[in-house]
């Protein structure tokens, strides 16, 4: 089986699609007749500012084929002590939503208005510049994924940024007494989803936390109010279904330009603390596809979008933007919503578990295809205005690589019963944020709660 590596897609905030040219296609090593994905080189740093238009990037050579490396899966941690207010239940000893599940579909927050438009981005999303954070340059085989410390069965949850925040906050968790560490770890394991959102109609910023309490999903809606250089959190009792006592917390926006695309929250529930990192950004894309696929209309349709986009064809059947929204619980779960849109008003909405199998970045985990991501991620609701015909051509999606730095590779299977694959490498745009030294200084001045 062979696979072509097509021209890299570069997305800008002005909706301009700039393109690079491709090198020769390469033969790939195969496994049971399936084409293996081809890696690429390490990405550069992301840009500081958003240009009006994105210049075309220089030509990029197609990467040489490499057989993906394997690493030894880990084992489940021992049972954690329940935090105050947490009942015993079937999820007590595993960091998963269901016993046999490596990927949610994520639970729906009962008080989340599906039609509400939210956007926590201010100023607008930054785009990638040429030679910076490019998807075609990512070499997953040489990277050790950055992990949150959370685990489900033999999978490990990962971070989604190239800024050192996760490792910094994991170190903070070790500075407290052992008993407090145990209590905090139990709370972190109970977090199922976390969503940061800004409601455009009111300007209100909220955090919606879903916890596993004794096997039942309970929701806590927190409101953020500006207080100096942070936002204090308070609980909305009318929109809260859980039994834990909320004892305080704050939200800290981190963008160096004053925006809130990157932020983190520290919260206290019933004597236990948890931290969650939130990120929202555009992403650079790089596509690859199988060669010599026949009698597969679904594959041919997707391939036409890839080639139209790569060649700058005079058609609206081209890819427009890929936006990513994610949450990372320190010592807990992590998930990402990815919204891919086209210029002819098609949308593909994916809920991606941020997981890896072992010490490297390789993984084989199913990805959920959803009609609307706004219930659990801060992404624009497109379900009513965009078609999902292109999405319906997908028979399955799998996460095959994830380096914990906001760069991942998806295998998109098209057609049935004999499916063919298109691979998409995504590399999120990492804005400049506060330095770790600045965050430490902020933390040192934060009052205890």
PADRENSE-960484 format. One record per residue (C-alpha): residue in three letters; z, y, x. Coordinates in Angstrom, 3 decimals, padded with zeros to 6 digits, m for minus. Layout:
KOLPA residuo       zz       yy       xx
KOLPA     ALA        Z        Y        X
...
This chain:
KOLPA residuo       zz       yy       xx
KOLPA     UNK  000.000  000.000  000.000
KOLPA     UNK m000.803  003.459  001.281
KOLPA     UNK  000.425  006.848  000.315
KOLPA     UNK m001.078  010.279  000.865
KOLPA     UNK  001.056  013.249  001.802
KOLPA     UNK m000.305  016.242 m000.041
KOLPA     UNK m000.007  019.931  000.709
KOLPA     UNK  003.400  021.439  000.509
KOLPA     UNK  004.253  023.554 m002.512
KOLPA     UNK  006.062  026.808 m001.939
KOLPA     UNK  007.675  028.510 m004.935
KOLPA     UNK  008.514  032.212 m005.068
KOLPA     UNK  010.605  034.192 m007.540
KOLPA     UNK  007.515  036.176 m008.532
KOLPA     UNK  006.015  032.873 m009.736
KOLPA     UNK  003.396  032.962 m006.998
KOLPA     UNK  002.474  029.552 m005.611
KOLPA     UNK  001.636  029.716 m001.919
KOLPA     UNK  000.219  026.624 m000.302
KOLPA     UNK m000.117  024.909  003.032
KOLPA     UNK m002.816  022.522  004.141
KOLPA     UNK m002.186  018.869  004.776
KOLPA     UNK m002.827  016.601  007.708
KOLPA     UNK m004.244  013.108  007.627
KOLPA     UNK m002.814  010.533  005.306
KOLPA     UNK m000.787  007.824  007.010
KOLPA     UNK m000.205  004.152  006.361
KOLPA     UNK  003.419  003.446  005.491
KOLPA     UNK  005.524  000.385  005.988
KOLPA     UNK  005.804 m001.570  002.770
KOLPA     UNK  008.534 m003.577  001.103
KOLPA     UNK  007.596 m006.030 m001.652
KOLPA     UNK  004.364 m004.147 m002.193
KOLPA     UNK  006.036 m000.741 m002.705
KOLPA     UNK  005.188  002.179 m000.462
KOLPA     UNK  008.068  003.511  001.595
KOLPA     UNK  008.630  007.279  001.650
KOLPA     UNK  007.691  009.196  004.778
KOLPA     UNK  010.284  011.432  006.468
KOLPA     UNK  009.792  014.769  008.118
KOLPA     UNK  011.520  017.083  010.611
KOLPA     UNK  014.731  019.145  010.304
KOLPA     UNK  014.620  022.300  008.136
KOLPA     UNK  015.221  025.786  009.392
KOLPA     UNK  017.726  028.289  007.981
KOLPA     UNK  017.087  029.905  004.617
KOLPA     UNK  016.058  033.517  004.147
KOLPA     UNK  018.385  036.414  003.475
KOLPA     UNK  016.273  038.407  001.022
KOLPA     UNK  013.743  037.837 m001.707
KOLPA     UNK  010.269  039.209 m000.908
KOLPA     UNK  008.029  040.387 m003.692
KOLPA     UNK  005.396  037.805 m002.819
KOLPA     UNK  005.473  034.757 m000.600
KOLPA     UNK  002.928  034.505  002.214
KOLPA     UNK  001.110  031.255  002.757
KOLPA     UNK  002.865  029.025  005.256
KOLPA     UNK  001.158  027.762  008.410
KOLPA     UNK m000.526  024.380  008.443
KOLPA     UNK  001.833  021.439  008.551
KOLPA     UNK  001.013  018.062  010.017
KOLPA     UNK  001.695  014.986  007.920
KOLPA     UNK  004.807  013.186  009.192
KOLPA     UNK  004.590  009.851  010.909
KOLPA     UNK  005.778  006.830  008.916
KOLPA     UNK  009.266  005.472  009.431
KOLPA     UNK  010.984  002.568  007.702
KOLPA     UNK  014.075  003.920  005.960
KOLPA     UNK  017.287  002.964  007.722
KOLPA     UNK  020.066  001.160  005.900
KOLPA     UNK  023.786  001.617  006.231
KOLPA     UNK  026.762 m000.409  005.102
KOLPA     UNK  028.017  000.508  001.629
KOLPA     UNK  031.649  001.500  001.320
KOLPA     UNK  034.365 m000.012 m000.838
KOLPA     UNK  036.363  001.463 m003.655
KOLPA     UNK  039.583  003.274 m002.839
KOLPA     UNK  042.879  002.003 m004.181
KOLPA     UNK  044.393  003.102 m007.451
KOLPA     UNK  045.567  006.685 m007.559
KOLPA     UNK  048.763  007.903 m009.190
KOLPA     UNK  048.008  009.642 m012.484
KOLPA     UNK  048.533  013.386 m012.464
KOLPA     UNK  051.021  014.760 m015.014
KOLPA     UNK  049.556  014.582 m018.503
KOLPA     UNK  046.902  011.944 m017.649
KOLPA     UNK  047.184  008.792 m019.703
KOLPA     UNK  046.437  005.347 m018.294
KOLPA     UNK  042.930  004.251 m019.181
KOLPA     UNK  039.922  002.193 m018.074
KOLPA     UNK  038.674  004.947 m015.728
KOLPA     UNK  041.922  005.312 m013.809
KOLPA     UNK  040.832  003.477 m010.672
KOLPA     UNK  037.131  004.336 m010.543
KOLPA     UNK  035.338  007.600 m010.128
KOLPA     UNK  032.613  006.749 m012.654
KOLPA     UNK  032.016  007.504 m016.289
KOLPA     UNK  031.457  003.892 m017.258
KOLPA     UNK  032.364  000.690 m015.477
KOLPA     UNK  028.763 m000.239 m014.654
KOLPA     UNK  027.284  003.225 m014.229
KOLPA     UNK  026.096  004.878 m011.038
KOLPA     UNK  024.390  007.730 m012.898
KOLPA     UNK  025.641  009.486 m016.036
KOLPA     UNK  023.841  010.723 m018.649
KOLPA     UNK  026.473  013.410 m018.653
KOLPA     UNK  028.748  013.888 m021.650
KOLPA     UNK  028.168  016.818 m023.963
KOLPA     UNK  030.804  019.530 m024.121
KOLPA     UNK  031.714  019.766 m027.808
KOLPA     UNK  032.051  023.558 m027.733
KOLPA     UNK  028.904  024.351 m025.742
KOLPA     UNK  026.251  026.108 m027.792
KOLPA     UNK  023.024  024.340 m026.920
KOLPA     UNK  020.886  027.353 m027.750
KOLPA     UNK  022.927  029.903 m025.800
KOLPA     UNK  021.099  031.469 m022.871
KOLPA     UNK  023.210  031.540 m019.733
KOLPA     UNK  022.467  032.711 m016.251
KOLPA     UNK  025.023  033.112 m013.495
KOLPA     UNK  022.445  034.467 m011.075
KOLPA     UNK  022.900  038.059 m009.964
KOLPA     UNK  020.823  039.314 m008.198
KOLPA     UNK  017.870  037.040 m009.049
KOLPA     UNK  017.102  033.814 m007.227
KOLPA     UNK  015.951  033.974 m003.639
KOLPA     UNK  012.760  032.204 m002.622
KOLPA     UNK  011.880  030.349  000.537
KOLPA     UNK  009.972  032.045  003.363
KOLPA     UNK  007.455  030.315  005.550
KOLPA     UNK  009.030  028.026  008.159
KOLPA     UNK  012.457  028.324  006.507
KOLPA     UNK  014.082  025.492  004.561
KOLPA     UNK  010.727  023.782  004.045
KOLPA     UNK  010.714  020.487  002.176
KOLPA     UNK  008.016  018.894  004.341
KOLPA     UNK  010.223  019.330  007.429
KOLPA     UNK  013.203  017.303  006.204
KOLPA     UNK  013.895  014.123  008.189
KOLPA     UNK  016.375  012.106  006.134
KOLPA     UNK  016.475  009.178  008.572
KOLPA     UNK  018.327  011.200  011.215
KOLPA     UNK  020.997  012.712  008.987
KOLPA     UNK  024.493  011.752  007.932
KOLPA     UNK  025.157  012.989  004.422
KOLPA     UNK  027.939  015.513  003.795
KOLPA     UNK  030.311  013.814  001.320
KOLPA     UNK  032.780  015.256 m001.167
KOLPA     UNK  035.370  012.506 m000.634
KOLPA     UNK  034.766  011.087 m004.121
KOLPA     UNK  033.407  007.606 m004.703
KOLPA     UNK  032.067  005.358 m007.453
KOLPA     UNK  031.840  001.660 m006.646
KOLPA     UNK  029.726  001.473 m003.455
KOLPA     UNK  028.318  004.998 m003.778
KOLPA     UNK  029.713  008.190 m002.261
KOLPA     UNK  029.366  011.639 m003.849
KOLPA     UNK  027.854  014.372 m001.678
KOLPA     UNK  027.727  018.111 m001.268
KOLPA     UNK  024.562  020.146 m001.957
KOLPA     UNK  024.610  023.027  000.544
KOLPA     UNK  024.141  023.844  004.201
KOLPA     UNK  027.129  026.177  004.531
KOLPA     UNK  030.131  024.015  005.516
KOLPA     UNK  032.074  024.771  002.326
KOLPA     UNK  032.775  021.149  001.397
KOLPA     UNK  034.170  020.205  004.806
KOLPA     UNK  036.252  023.385  004.826
KOLPA     UNK  037.850  022.663  001.455
KOLPA     UNK  038.410  018.981  002.259
KOLPA     UNK  040.428  020.166  005.257
KOLPA     UNK  042.497  022.440  002.988
KOLPA     UNK  043.380  019.422  000.843
KOLPA     UNK  045.135  017.798  003.817
KOLPA     UNK  047.451  020.745  004.468
KOLPA     UNK  049.793  020.006  001.558
KOLPA     UNK  052.537  017.368  001.310
KOLPA     UNK  051.489  013.735  000.824
KOLPA     UNK  052.832  013.627 m002.726
KOLPA     UNK  050.836  016.742 m003.635
KOLPA     UNK  047.740  015.249 m001.969
KOLPA     UNK  048.050  012.186 m004.189
KOLPA     UNK  048.474  014.282 m007.324
KOLPA     UNK  045.526  016.509 m006.411
KOLPA     UNK  043.320  013.502 m005.625
KOLPA     UNK  044.067  011.991 m009.020
KOLPA     UNK  043.054  015.214 m010.777
KOLPA     UNK  039.845  015.434 m008.734
KOLPA     UNK  038.929  011.878 m009.713
KOLPA     UNK  039.376  012.751 m013.381
KOLPA     UNK  036.803  015.599 m013.356
KOLPA     UNK  033.626  014.339 m015.026
KOLPA     UNK  031.558  017.535 m015.064
KOLPA     UNK  032.034  021.213 m014.273
KOLPA     UNK  029.752  024.030 m015.408
KOLPA     UNK  029.790  027.698 m014.421
KOLPA     UNK  027.848  029.963 m016.773
KOLPA     UNK  027.294  033.636 m017.492
KOLPA     UNK  026.487  034.362 m021.122
KOLPA     UNK  023.754  036.985 m021.065
KOLPA     UNK  024.554  038.432 m024.490
KOLPA     UNK  028.189  039.233 m023.692
KOLPA     UNK  028.292  039.205 m019.886
KOLPA     UNK  031.170  036.735 m020.125
KOLPA     UNK  031.582  034.246 m017.280
KOLPA     UNK  033.020  030.870 m018.192
KOLPA     UNK  033.799  027.547 m016.558
KOLPA     UNK  033.669  024.423 m018.700
KOLPA     UNK  035.602  021.478 m017.264
KOLPA     UNK  035.291  017.962 m018.692
KOLPA     UNK  038.071  015.543 m017.704
KOLPA     UNK  038.668  011.863 m018.241
KOLPA     UNK  042.049  011.660 m019.942
KOLPA     UNK  042.900  008.030 m020.635
KOLPA     UNK  039.282  007.014 m021.098
KOLPA     UNK  038.405  009.933 m023.389
KOLPA     UNK  036.425  013.031 m022.387
KOLPA     UNK  038.504  016.190 m022.871
KOLPA     UNK  037.138  019.721 m022.481
KOLPA     UNK  038.772  022.850 m021.044
KOLPA     UNK  036.981  026.169 m021.483
KOLPA     UNK  038.093  028.804 m018.955
KOLPA     UNK  037.245  032.506 m019.061
KOLPA     UNK  036.796  034.505 m015.840
KOLPA     UNK  038.012  038.116 m015.692
KOLPA     UNK  037.375  040.428 m012.737
KOLPA     UNK  040.487  041.139 m010.655
KOLPA     UNK  039.694  042.889 m007.363
KOLPA     UNK  037.641  040.679 m005.072
KOLPA     UNK  037.969  037.612 m007.287
KOLPA     UNK  037.885  036.595 m010.954
KOLPA     UNK  041.040  035.238 m012.542
KOLPA     UNK  040.745  032.285 m014.892
KOLPA     UNK  042.444  031.896 m018.258
KOLPA     UNK  042.162  029.060 m020.752
KOLPA     UNK  040.528  029.447 m024.150
KOLPA     UNK  042.822  027.309 m026.286
KOLPA     UNK  040.482  027.421 m029.275
KOLPA     UNK  037.773  025.687 m027.206
KOLPA     UNK  040.031  023.243 m025.369
KOLPA     UNK  040.658  019.670 m026.478
KOLPA     UNK  042.792  018.284 m023.623
KOLPA     UNK  046.548  017.906 m023.289
KOLPA     UNK  047.015  019.134 m019.728
KOLPA     UNK  048.724  022.465 m019.064
KOLPA     UNK  046.459  025.003 m017.378
KOLPA     UNK  048.620  026.834 m014.824
KOLPA     UNK  046.214  029.306 m013.266
KOLPA     UNK  043.116  029.620 m011.158
KOLPA     UNK  040.421  031.894 m009.777
KOLPA     UNK  036.672  032.048 m009.296
KOLPA     UNK  035.247  033.471 m006.075
KOLPA     UNK  031.599  034.585 m005.818
KOLPA     UNK  030.295  033.994 m002.299
KOLPA     UNK  026.817  035.506 m001.952
KOLPA     UNK  026.577  037.994  000.904
KOLPA     UNK  024.426  040.285 m001.267
KOLPA     UNK  027.090  040.467 m003.965
KOLPA     UNK  025.558  037.848 m006.250
KOLPA     UNK  027.109  034.691 m007.626
KOLPA     UNK  024.510  031.997 m007.015
KOLPA     UNK  027.119  030.345 m004.800
KOLPA     UNK  030.738  030.340 m005.927
KOLPA     UNK  033.851  028.203 m005.993
KOLPA     UNK  036.850  027.851 m008.259
KOLPA     UNK  040.413  026.731 m007.584
KOLPA     UNK  042.338  025.559 m010.645
KOLPA     UNK  045.781  024.136 m011.384
KOLPA     UNK  046.424  021.678 m014.204
KOLPA     UNK  049.867  020.151 m014.830
KOLPA     UNK  050.993  020.581 m011.249
KOLPA     UNK  047.756  019.386 m009.626
KOLPA     UNK  045.058  021.497 m007.949
KOLPA     UNK  041.307  021.000 m007.812
KOLPA     UNK  038.443  022.949 m006.220
KOLPA     UNK  034.841  022.976 m007.430
KOLPA     UNK  031.799  024.452 m005.650
KOLPA     UNK  028.970  025.791 m007.845
KOLPA     UNK  025.415  026.463 m006.656
KOLPA     UNK  022.218  027.666 m008.328
KOLPA     UNK  018.904  028.209 m006.534
KOLPA     UNK  015.172  027.702 m006.398
KOLPA     UNK  013.837  024.883 m004.222
KOLPA     UNK  010.810  024.231 m002.049
KOLPA     UNK  008.790  021.122 m002.965
KOLPA     UNK  006.682  018.615 m001.084
KOLPA     UNK  004.758  015.845 m002.876
KOLPA     UNK  003.410  012.482 m001.741
KOLPA     UNK  001.520  009.929 m003.793
KOLPA     UNK  000.169  006.397 m003.624
KOLPA     UNK m003.417  005.634 m002.678
KOLPA     UNK m005.875  003.424 m004.574
KOLPA     UNK m004.082  003.521 m007.918
KOLPA     UNK m006.355  002.406 m010.774
KOLPA     UNK m006.043  002.200 m014.561
KOLPA     UNK m003.002  004.471 m014.733
KOLPA     UNK m003.666  007.620 m016.814
KOLPA     UNK m000.052  008.841 m016.440
KOLPA     UNK m000.299  008.712 m012.649
KOLPA     UNK m003.701  010.393 m012.697
KOLPA     UNK m002.358  013.262 m014.811
KOLPA     UNK  000.574  013.883 m012.458
KOLPA     UNK m001.663  013.556 m009.414
KOLPA     UNK m003.962  016.217 m010.873
KOLPA     UNK m001.037  018.664 m011.056
KOLPA     UNK m000.139  017.876 m007.446
KOLPA     UNK m003.690  018.384 m006.183
KOLPA     UNK m004.337  021.447 m008.351
KOLPA     UNK m001.206  023.061 m006.985
KOLPA     UNK m001.999  022.116 m003.403
KOLPA     UNK m005.558  023.400 m003.496
KOLPA     UNK m004.923  026.544 m005.527
KOLPA     UNK m007.254  025.384 m008.278
KOLPA     UNK m008.154  027.928 m010.963
KOLPA     UNK m006.166  026.196 m013.682
KOLPA     UNK m002.754  026.541 m015.288
KOLPA     UNK m002.146  022.799 m014.789
KOLPA     UNK m000.124  023.533 m011.668
KOLPA     UNK  003.558  023.415 m010.742
KOLPA     UNK  005.449  026.682 m011.117
KOLPA     UNK  009.124  026.534 m010.091
KOLPA     UNK  011.868  024.053 m009.333
KOLPA     UNK  015.365  025.376 m010.057
KOLPA     UNK  018.524  023.486 m009.153
KOLPA     UNK  022.048  023.913 m010.494
KOLPA     UNK  024.915  021.814 m009.142
KOLPA     UNK  028.660  021.301 m009.045
KOLPA     UNK  030.725  019.582 m006.347
KOLPA     UNK  034.346  018.585 m006.912
KOLPA     UNK  036.265  018.397 m003.644
KOLPA     UNK  037.302  014.725 m003.348
KOLPA     UNK  035.507  014.025 m006.617
KOLPA     UNK  032.163  013.843 m008.385
KOLPA     UNK  029.048  015.909 m007.791
KOLPA     UNK  025.925  016.325 m009.884
KOLPA     UNK  022.748  018.370 m010.000
KOLPA     UNK  020.412  019.522 m012.729
KOLPA     UNK  016.793  020.038 m011.653
KOLPA     UNK  014.344  021.912 m013.885
KOLPA     UNK  010.678  021.613 m012.857
KOLPA     UNK  008.223  023.781 m014.767
KOLPA     UNK  004.451  024.223 m014.746
KOLPA     UNK  002.203  027.188 m015.364
KOLPA     UNK  000.889  025.623 m018.574
KOLPA     UNK  004.411  025.485 m020.043
KOLPA     UNK  005.416  021.902 m019.261
KOLPA     UNK  008.984  021.079 m018.206
KOLPA     UNK  010.694  018.131 m016.572
KOLPA     UNK  014.513  018.153 m016.757
KOLPA     UNK  016.454  015.767 m014.518
KOLPA     UNK  020.169  015.071 m014.152
KOLPA     UNK  020.680  013.808 m010.604
KOLPA     UNK  023.815  012.074 m009.322
KOLPA     UNK  024.555  013.511 m005.875
KOLPA     UNK  025.344  010.198 m004.194
KOLPA     UNK  024.540  008.179 m001.075
KOLPA     UNK  025.025  004.514 m000.216
KOLPA     UNK  026.778  004.712  003.155
KOLPA     UNK  026.929  006.733  006.348
KOLPA     UNK  023.319  007.888  006.195
KOLPA     UNK  021.335  009.642  003.474
KOLPA     UNK  019.569  006.641  001.948
KOLPA     UNK  020.305  005.653 m001.646
KOLPA     UNK  018.692  003.912 m004.603
KOLPA     UNK  020.189  005.467 m007.710
KOLPA     UNK  018.657  006.092 m011.147
KOLPA     UNK  018.132  009.663 m012.314
KOLPA     UNK  018.450  010.641 m015.978
KOLPA     UNK  015.559  012.421 m017.696
KOLPA     UNK  017.001  014.763 m020.337
KOLPA     UNK  015.498  016.966 m023.028
KOLPA     UNK  017.823  019.890 m022.236
KOLPA     UNK  020.028  020.493 m019.195
KOLPA     UNK  021.881  023.547 m020.503
KOLPA     UNK  024.794  021.507 m021.838
KOLPA     UNK  026.019  020.679 m018.345
KOLPA     UNK  024.220  023.015 m015.924
KOLPA     UNK  023.549  026.737 m015.714
KOLPA     UNK  019.817  026.474 m016.296
KOLPA     UNK  017.635  028.295 m018.807
KOLPA     UNK  016.998  026.483 m022.066
KOLPA     UNK  013.272  025.742 m022.129
KOLPA     UNK  013.325  022.869 m024.609
KOLPA     UNK  012.148  024.982 m027.553
KOLPA     UNK  009.365  026.850 m025.759
KOLPA     UNK  008.044  024.296 m023.251
KOLPA     UNK  006.269  021.004 m023.855
KOLPA     UNK  007.576  017.733 m022.417
KOLPA     UNK  004.329  015.776 m022.488
KOLPA     UNK  004.257  015.576 m018.684
KOLPA     UNK  007.863  014.394 m018.695
KOLPA     UNK  007.043  011.658 m021.205
KOLPA     UNK  004.565  010.139 m018.737
KOLPA     UNK  007.482  009.274 m016.441
KOLPA     UNK  008.732  005.705 m016.818
KOLPA     UNK  011.649  006.070 m014.349
KOLPA     UNK  013.034  008.342 m011.641
KOLPA     UNK  015.156  007.257 m008.694
KOLPA     UNK  017.005  009.182 m006.012
KOLPA     UNK  015.977  007.608 m002.699
KOLPA     UNK  017.342  010.078 m000.129
KOLPA     UNK  020.106  012.705 m000.258
KOLPA     UNK  021.523  014.353  002.850
KOLPA     UNK  024.305  016.291  001.098
KOLPA     UNK  022.718  019.565  002.246
KOLPA     UNK  020.776  020.331 m000.922
KOLPA     UNK  017.767  018.301  000.197
KOLPA     UNK  016.739  015.111 m001.554
KOLPA     UNK  013.816  012.819 m002.280
KOLPA     UNK  012.895  011.410 m005.683
KOLPA     UNK  010.639  008.486 m006.552
KOLPA     UNK  008.842  009.275 m009.811
KOLPA     UNK  007.391  006.138 m011.437
KOLPA     UNK  004.444  006.711 m013.763
KOLPA     UNK  002.849  004.350 m016.247
KOLPA     UNK  003.833  000.882 m017.356
KOLPA     UNK  004.003 m002.016 m016.902
KOLPA     UNK  002.407 m001.634 m013.444
KOLPA     UNK  003.892  001.718 m012.416
KOLPA     UNK  002.613  003.850 m009.548
KOLPA     UNK  004.733  006.348 m007.622
KOLPA     UNK  004.698  009.994 m006.736
KOLPA     UNK  007.449  011.177 m004.390
KOLPA     UNK  008.933  014.660 m004.448
KOLPA     UNK  011.025  016.076 m001.620
KOLPA     UNK  013.087  019.083 m002.709
KOLPA     UNK  014.853  021.512 m000.384
KOLPA     UNK  017.001  024.120 m002.086
KOLPA     UNK  017.015  027.713 m000.917
KOLPA     UNK  020.360  028.453  000.743
KOLPA     UNK  021.271  032.137  000.451
KOLPA     UNK  023.459  033.785  003.087
KOLPA     UNK  027.074  033.642  001.910
KOLPA     UNK  030.487  034.708  003.170
KOLPA     UNK  031.369  033.146  006.514
KOLPA     UNK  034.063  030.493  006.711
KOLPA     UNK  036.217  033.012  008.582
KOLPA     UNK  035.864  035.466  005.687
KOLPA     UNK  036.761  032.746  003.196
KOLPA     UNK  039.845  031.808  005.240
KOLPA     UNK  040.922  035.445  005.271
KOLPA     UNK  040.441  035.665  001.502
KOLPA     UNK  042.425  032.461  000.988
KOLPA     UNK  045.273  033.712  003.188
KOLPA     UNK  045.717  036.729  000.916
KOLPA     UNK  045.494  034.816 m002.364
KOLPA     UNK  048.756  034.572 m004.258
KOLPA     UNK  050.178  031.146 m005.013
KOLPA     UNK  049.990  029.893 m008.580
